[in-house]
Amino acid sequence: MFRSLRYRHDNEVVILILTILLVLGVIVLTSTVTFCLSGVFIVGMFILSALMIRSHHQSLMQHTTRVESVRTPALADVVAECGQKLQPGPVDVFLAQEKQLNAYTFGVGDPKVLVLFSPLLKVMSAGELKFIIGHEMGHVALGHTWLNTIVGGLAGIPAPLGIAVVLYSAFRWWNRLCEYSADRAGLLACGDLRLAISSLVKLVAPGVSNQRDFEKALAMIDAEDDLASNRMAEVFQSHPMLINRINKLREYAHTEEYHWLQAGVNRNVGQSYAQAPVREHPRDEVPPHAPAPTPEPPKPPEERWPWLKGRD
């Protein structure tokens, strides 16, 4: 089986190391009392997190539906395909009856846990679900689930207000880079840039049902980074603005590394992959100085964006 973690964002490890070094620097520069308190705090936070994770896992097993071939065959097939592609290791998947569009993972030991909220099944097509599930499996494969528990405890050590803000900002910076890495995993799982983008759009605009609605929602998302206040607020958020996530995916989908990885993960499920430019519109990506292409008739909306084709 093909397995690679090369889709990890280039700066993710750098920022993780920087955050840890900042924490160690704070501990070293403070008094012995603070040093002792920091150690106790970190160990205590880790033990508390481990106990909470265990309790939450047990609660999920009692109050949610476990995704398996007998109870949820169609969803189980999607989960199995994503797992075959990304090879994240042991993962228990649960379906929770909630009202919001969300999915998350957690866990320190194996198996890790992936929770899907039921509205996703009503809003997302099977291909879009692959992006959502692949994103979460990317977190598992890259170790974000257990690293988040440890680094979160480190970043929360007792410190003066100014230093605490710096540590928190560094932690959130690392969180955002983790999201970019996981988005790349989601793209590999679904294998289609359009599906990846449409699933992100539907997270904030679940009611889109036609091309006009989608273009309007995408325009609103595109305007997020126009405000300086939004860019400043992002510094303290665990997730990047959606437009930044979409743009990062667009960039990554045109790299040689992506094409190589996509071919590899596709072989895991017996699919072929022909490297070709990834386009959202037939007029995109015309190389400079290239001969003018033969005019093509305008493509209908259903050829540009996949949700108009119905459930796949």
N, C-alpha and C positions, 0 to 999 in steps of 0.2 A: 504494500500500500504506500502511496505517495503521501508524505507529510512534511510540511515546511512551515516555519514561522516567519518567513522573510517578509510577510505582509505587515509586520510590526512597524509602526511609524518610526522614522529615523531618530527622532529626538526623544522618544519615550523613555528609553533607558537613561539617557543623559539627565533628563529632568528628575527622574527617580533618584539617581545617585546624588544630584544636587540637593534634593529635599532631605535625604538622609544625612548628608554632610552638614546641612544647616542645623538639623536637630542636634547632631553630635557637637557642633560648635557652640550651640546654646548651652548644652549640658556642661561642656568643658569650661566655658567662660563664667558660669555661675558658681555659687558657693557650694560647699559640700552638702549642706542641708538640701539645697535645690537638686543637687545631683541624686541624692538618695530618694527624694520625693519623685523625681523624674523616673527613676528605675521602677519604683513601686507603682507609679501611675501607669507606665507602659505595660508592665506585667499584668496589672489589674485590668486594664482595658482589654488586653488580649484574652484573658480568661473569661471576662464578662462577654466579649464578642463570641467566643467559642460556645459558651453556654446558651446565649441567645440564638445562635445559628442552629444548635442542636434542637432547642425547643421549637423554633420556627419550622424546622424540617418535620418534626413529629406532628405539629399542628397541621401542616399541609397534607400529610398522609391521611389525616382524619377528616379534613374539611374540603378537600379539592379532589378533582378527578385525575388519576394518574394516566398519562398518555401511553397507551399500549394498543397493540393490534386488535385486541378483543373489544375494548370499549370505544376507542376512537381510531378506527383503522386508517382513514384518509390522512388525519393529522400525524398518526404514527409513521406513515410512509414518508411524509415530508421531513419529519424529524430524523428518520433513519437515513434518508438521502443526505441531509446536511451533515450528519455525523460521519457518514462514509467519506464525504468530501474533505472535511476539515480535521477529522481524527482528533477530537478534543479530549478523549479519555472518558472514563465513566461519568455519565450525566443522567440524573433522574429528572424527568420532565413532567410538570403538573399543569393542569388547566384550572384556573381560578375563576369563579363567577364574580367578576367585578364589573363596574360601570365604565371604567376608563380604559383607554388604549395604552397598554404598557406591557413590558416584559422585563424580567431581571434575573440575575443569577447570584448565587452566594455559595459559600462553603470554603472550609479550610482543608479538610481531608476529602477522600473519595467515598462515595460519589458526590460530585458537585450537584447543585440543584438549579434547574431552569424553570421559571414560572411564566406562563403565558396567561394574559387576561382574556377572557372569553370574547369580548367585543372585537378582538383582532380577527377572529374567524368570520365575522360578518362583514368587515370592512375590507380586508385584504384578500387578494387572489392567492392561489397556491404559490405562485412565483414570488409574490411580495412577502408571503409568510416565510419563504426560504431566506429572504434577506434578514427579516427580523430574527429568526431562529439562528441563522448563521452569525449574525452580529453577537448574539449572546454566547454562542459556542466559541466565538473568537475570544471573548473575555475569559472563558474557561481555559482554552488552549494556551493563551498567553500568560496565564497565572494571575490575572487581575483580581480574581475572587479572593484569594488568600493574601495577595499583596495589599489589596485595599484595606483589609482588616489590620494588617501590621503597620502599614504606612500611615493609616488614619490615626492609629494610636500614637505613633511617633509625632505626627504633626500637631497633636492635641496636648502635648506636654505643658505643664505650667510654665508660663513665661510672661515677661512684661508685655503690655498691650501691643506696642509697636512691633516687637519681635513675633508675637503670636499672629499678627496679621500677615507678616511676611511668610511665616511657616504655612499658614492656611492658604495663602495665595499660591505658594509653590505646590502644595498638595493638589489644589484644584487645577493648576496648570497640567500636572501629571494626569489627573482624571480626564481632562479634555483630550490629551494626546491618546489616552487609552481608547476613547470613543472613536477617534479617527482610525486607530488600528482595527477596532472591532467592526467599523463600517467596511473596511477592506475585506474582512472575513465574510461579512454579509454579502458583498458583491461577488466574492468567489463562490459562495453557496448558491446564489440565484443565477449567476452567470450572465446578467443582463443589466447594463447601466440604467436603462429606462425603468426597469422594475425596482431597482435600488432607489432611484429618485422618487418614483411615484409612491413607494412605501413611506419614505420620509415625509412627503407632502401630506399623505393621508393621516399621519400621526397628529397633525394640527388642523387638517381640513378633511375629516372623515366623510363628509357629505358630497365630495366631488363625484359627479356621475357623467360628466361630459367634458369635451375639450375646453369649452369656454370657462367652466368652473375651475378646471385645473390651472389654466393659464392665469386666471385671476388670483388663485391661491398662491401660485408660484411667484407672481409679481409682488404680493404682500410679503412673502418670505424674503424675496430678493431685497426688499427695502429695509430689512431689519438692521443691517450694518450701516445704514445711512446716518443713523443717529449716534452721536458721540456717547450719549448716556447708555445706549445698549452695548457699545463696545467696552465701556468702562465696567458695566455690570457683569459682563462675561468673565472678567478677571476672577470673580468670586463664585462662579458657577461651575458645576461638575460637568456640564455638557456644553459644547460649542453651539453657537447660533446655527440654526438649520441651514442657512444659506452658506455658511462656511463648510459645513459637512458635505453639502451637495457639491460645492466647488472643489473640495479636496477629492471627492470621488471622481469627478470629471477629469481632474488632472491624473489621478492614479490609473484610471481606466485606459489611458493612452500610453502607458509605460511598457517597456519590454518585460519588466519584472512581472507585471500583472498578467500579460499574455502567457508567460512561461508557467506561472502558478495556476492559471485557469486551465491550461492544458493538462497539468499534473493532477489537479483535483477532479477534473472530468474523467480521467482514466480510472479513478477509483470507483466510479459508478458505470463504467462501460460506455462513456460518451466521448465522442471525438470533439476536437476544437480546432477550427481553422482560424488562424490569426488574421484579423481584418480590422480596419479602423472602426472604432466604436463611435457611432453617430447618433445624435438625437434628432437630427434634421438632415435630409439628403444634401443640403448645400454646405454643411459643416466641413471643416478641415480640407479645403482645397489648397494644396501646396502652392507657395508663391512661384511664379514663373511657369506653372504647369499649363499645358494646353487647355483651352477652355473645354469643359466637359459637354457632352451632348445633352441638350436640354431634356429634362425628364418631366413628364406630366406631374402636376402637384399630387402628392400622396394624400390619401384620405386620413383624417385624424386617427382612425383605428390602426393605421400602419405606423403612426408616430408614438402613440402612448398606449400601453398594453391593457389598462383596465377597461377600455372601450371594447375589447374583444370578449369581455365576459370572463367568467371564472375559468382559469386554465388548470 
